Structure formats: C-alpha cells, structure tokens
C-alpha cells in the first residue's frame, strides 16, 4: 500500500504521509476537522467557558492576528502584487474549505475594498449552532491580511450576513483606528463596569435585606408581665426608621392587651438629636390615644439636655432611671407586685 500521496488541485498542492499521520497543504503541516460536528463543538466549548461577548472577541482577535501572518507572507513576495495576492488568497482558501470569497473594488490608494463570502466554514458552524448573526473570525482575518499587505490598520463593517438569509455576506474594509487591542481594552472596561454594576446591585439587595431585617428586629415589643410590655429604642433613628417603629408599635400593641408601655431609652445612640426626642414624644402620645399609659426609663444625661433645649414635652410621662424601677411602678399602678 502506498503510504504517500500527492495531489495538485488548481495549482494548490496537497500531500499525505500516512506513516507519519501527516497532511501537507501548501508545504505546511495541516489538519482537517468536520465543520458541523468537531468544529461546532470547539466553538460551543469556547463560548460556554468564555461567554458570548468574550468568545466573539477571541474569534475576532485570533482571525485578525492569523491574517497578519498570512499578509506578511505575501507582503514579502516582492514579485507578487497586492491584486495578484488577493486572487491567490481566495483560491487557496477555497481549496482549503473556507468557502467562496470574491474581493471587489480593491483600491490600493484609498486602501478600501469589499469581500463577498459564501458558504464559509464560519457560516456553516453558526448555522449548525442555530445562530442568526455574528461572523467575526473570517471578516477580521481578511482585515489582518490586508493590514499587513497595505501597511496600515484595516478594519471592517459587515453590510449583510448570509446567516440572516442573504445569498452571501458582504463585508466592507477600510482604514481605521479600530484595532483588536482597542477592542480587548473596551471589553475589559465593559466587563469591569458590568462587574461593578453587579456588585452595586448586590450591595443594594443586601442593604435592602438588612434594612428589612433591622426593621424586623428594631425596637421589638417585649411582653414582660401581664399588662406590661417593653419597647427598647436602640441605636440611631432616621425618618424612615422612626415612622416604621411608630407604625409597628401602634399596630401590634392591642394584641398584647397591655395597660402599660415602658419605653426603654438605655440603648439609644449617644449622639442624640432633637429628632430622636420628638420620636419619643410621638410614640408616648400616640399610645395614650389608644388607652395605654407610657413610662419612660433609662433617660441619659445627654438625652435630658436635648429634651430641655427643645420644645419636646415629656414631663407628662412618668420617668424612671432603670427598667426595673419602671416595671415595679407599672405593677404598683395596677395593684400588683412581684413576689
């Protein structure tokens, strides 16, 4: 059995060395893959690991940089003009299964041209993937080829895409400041921005959850003895938290059938404002309207100074130094005592 084969197709050389497991295409080691199965699986894996946006940039960047290699090869062939190289490239690629490509309107002076692509391997992969748009590798590849051959950065714009139902894809090429490195930086910036936004959203969600938790835990109504409940005011109160505790206290107090509400002020933030003093008055006054008497305990020197300097009137409420004293007082008023 002949282990070596060679074939010339339209000036393109193919050879095989079965003993070495080698395919030579245009004097270079080559490899063959099935497009709609093996290559599709390869593309699917890259997209799965990298994500859609990143994988597009990977294909685009790889296509462009490999195109640079091809363009540099032809640029060094001084006996081959750019027009001649253009025909050689499309013929070579067609013989390698890249699909049919035609370069039109090539203007060396303005460095512009158009390429029509039909049935490229990238189109076939995207069709097998069920995509409706998105060729990046091959358009960028030709941009890389002509960047090297024309000596200036070339970029592209897809005018129409075969995957969208057209007979062929049309890609326009032109001089541009857009580079793959620029696109990499843009994606990195976008990824960083997206990550920051995700973190901000996460922080906002956690803050919202924490706020709800604080509302649930803040100033709970604690029944200590029959007819007596304690509401400890803890920390610092802004408008939202103050409204919440007033509503929560008035809503839940009736279910405890309490006669006395003891407001424990021991845990208030030491930086007490007139707003906090007003909150105490509001709670005490509101509970009296539903027939419950209020006793204040744990008034600190700082709070007493704020109360004196404001127009808040707490003198109508019974005040005691400690919670224990307040409970004993309430019991005594109800004709009870702790045995």
N, C-alpha and C positions, 0 to 999 in steps of 0.2 A: 504494500500500500504506500502510495506517495504521500509522505508526511509534510511536504512543502508544496504550496500552490501560489501562483501569482496571476494577477488579472489586471488589465488596463481598461478602464471604462471612461471613454471620452477624455483621455489624457490624464486620468486620475489613477494612480497605482494603488492596488490592494495586494497584500501578500499574507500568507498564513504559514506559520511553522507549528504544526501540531505537536511535535515532540516537546517544544518549549511552551506550548499553550499560548502562542503569541499571534496577535493580529497587527499587521503594519499598514498604516494608512498615511500615504504621502511621507514615507520614510520615518514615521513616528509610531511608537507603541500606542495602540488604541484598545478600546474596549466597547462592547456592544451591550445595551440594555433594552429590554422590552419597554416601550413607552407607556402604555396604558396599564401596566401592572407594576414592574420593578421601579421605573422612574416615578410613577404616580405615588407609590409607597414611599419613596425617598422624599418627594416634595411634601407629602402629607406629614411625615415624621418631623421635618424641619419646621413646618407651620405649627404642629402640635407643641413642640418644645419652645419655639421662639415667639409664637403668637403671630397673628396675621400681619400687623404693621411691620414688625421687626423682620419677619421672613421675606416680605416684599423687598425690603431694603437689602437683605442678604443676597437675594437673587439679582437685584439690580446692580449692586456693587460688584458681585462676582462676575456678572456678564460684562460690565464695563472694563474691569481690570483684565479679564481674559482677552477682551477685544483689543486692549492696548498691546498685549503680547503679539497678537496677530498683525496689528497695524505696524508695529515696529519691525516685524519680519519683512513686510512688503516695502516699508519705507527705506530699508537698507538696500533693496534691489534697485539700484540706480537706473538699470536698463528697462525697468517696468514703470510705466506712467500710472498715475492715480486712476485714470479711466480704465486702463488695462487691468490694474489690480482689482478694481471693482468687479469686473466680469469674472476674473479668476476666483475671487472670494465667493461669489454667489454660486458659481459652477461647482466649486469644491464642497461647499456646504450642502448643496443639493445632493451630491453624490454620497454625502455622509448622513443623509436622512434628516437634514434640518428643515426640509420643506422647500417650497419655491419662493425665491426672492428676486425682485427686479429693482435696480437702482435707477431712478429717473431724475431729470432736471438737476444733474450734478453741475454746480457752478463753483469752480475752483477759486475764483476771485472773491466771491461773496461767502464762500465756504458754506453753501447750503445745498441740500439735496432731499429727495423723497425716496422712501423704500416701500414697496408693496410686498407684503408677506402673505403667503397662502399655505395652509396646512403645515405649519411649523410644528416641531415636536412640543413646544411650549403650549401652543393652541390645543394640541391633542391631549396633553396632560390636564389642562384646565377643563376641557370638555369632559374628560373622564371623571374629574373631581366635581363636576356639576356647577362650575363657576359661570358667572355671566359677564365678568370683566377682569382685567388685571394683568396682562402680559407685561413683564418687567425685564426679564433676563435678555431676551433677544434684541428688543429695541435698544437697551443700554449697551449690549455687546457691539452693535454697529456704531454706536456713539463712540465707544472706546477705540474701535478700529480706525475711524476717521479722525479722532483726536490725535492719534499717533501719526497718521499719514499726512494730515493737513497742518500739523504743528501748532494747533490751537485747541482749546477746550470746546468740544462739540456736545450738545445735549439734544433732547428730542421732545416731541409732542405727538401723542397718539391722536390722529384725526378720526380714524374709525377702526373698530376692532372686529375681527372675524367672529369672535366668540359671541358678539352681540347680534349675529345673524347676517352680517355683510359677507359678500363673496370673498373678500380678502381684507387684511388690515392695511391701513395707510399710516405711515409714520413720517413726520417732517423733522428734518435735522437742521441745526443752525448753531452759530457761535453763541456761547452763553457763559455767564459767570457761575452757573449752577454746576456743582461738582458732586461726586459721590461723598467726598469728605464733608462737604457742606450739608448734604442730606443726612449723614450719620450724626453730625452735631445737632441738626434740627430734631431728629428723632430722639436723641439723648435728652435734649432740652424738653421736648414734649413729654417724654417718659417721666422725667423728673417733675415736671409740672403736674402731670396726672397723678404721680405718686404723692405729691404734696396735697393735691385736692382730695385724694383718697384718705390721707391722714387727717386732713381738716374735717372731712365728713365723719371719719371715725371718732375724732375728738368731740365733734358736735353731738354725735349719737351718744357717746359715753357721758358727755356732760349733761345731756337731756335725761339719760337714765339716772345719773347721780342726783340731778335736781329732783327727779320724781322720788328717788329713794330718800333724799333729805326731807322732802315734804311728808313722806310716809312716817319717817322716824322723828321728825322735828316736833317738839312740844306735844308728846302723846298725852292723852287723858288717862290718868292712872287712878283707878278706884282704890283707896286705901282702907276705908271703913264704910259701913253702910251710911249713905247720905253724904259722904265726903269724897271728893275727887281732887287730885293734884294735877296741875298743868305746869311743868317746868319750862321756863323760857331759856333757851340755850343758844349761845353764840351771838351773832350779829344779824340784825333784821333789815332787809331792804323792803321796798314797797311790795314786791310780788310775794315774798315770804310772809310779810305781815298780814296781807289780805288773806293768804292761804290759812294762816293759823286762826284768824278771827272766824272765817267761814267754817273751818273744821271744828273749832270749839263749839260754836253755836249749833252746828248740825248734830254733833254727837252727844252733847251734854244731856238732852232729855232722855236718852236711852239709859243713862246711868241713874236716873231718878235721884239726882243729887240735890241737897239743900245748900251745900257749901262748896264753892270752888276756891281752892287755895292756889294762887299764882306764886310759884317758887322762882324768884329772880336771882338765885345764887349763881347760876351758870351763865348769866349774861356777859357778853364781851365787855372788857374793862373800858374800852373806848365807846362810851355810851353817848348817844346823840339825843336831841330833843325828839327825834322821830321815834326812838325806842320808848321814851317816856310817854309819848302820845299813844303808842300801841297799847301800853299797859292800861291807860285810862279807857281806851276804846273797848278792850276786852272786858274790863270790870264793869263798865257802864252797860254794855250790851247784855251781859249775863244777868244783870239786875232786872232788865226788862222782861226776862222770862222767869222771874221769881227765884233766882239763885243768888245768894249772898257771896260776895267775894272777899277773901282775906289775902293780904299781901305779905310774903315772908322773904327774908334774905336781901333786903334793900341795902346795897353797899353805900359807903360814903360818897363815891363818885356819882352814883345814881341820885342820891339825895341832893347833891349840889346841882345836878342838871334839873331836877324837879323844882327846886327853889328858884332857879334862874328862868324858868319857863312859866307859862300860864296854865300848865297842867295841874288839875285839882285832884290830888289823891288823898286829901285829908278826910274825905267822907268814907274811906275804906279803912277797916281795921288792919293795922300793920304790926308784924312781929319779927323778931330777929332771926329766928330759926323755924324750920319746917315743923319740928316737934312742938314748939310753942303754938304754932298756928293750928295744928291738929287738935291739941288739948283745948284750945279756945273754942273751936267749932263743936267739939264734943260737948263741952260745957253748955254752949248755947242751945244744944238740942237736948239737954238734960241727961247726958250720958257721960261716962268716964271710962278710962282704961283701967281694968282691974289687974 
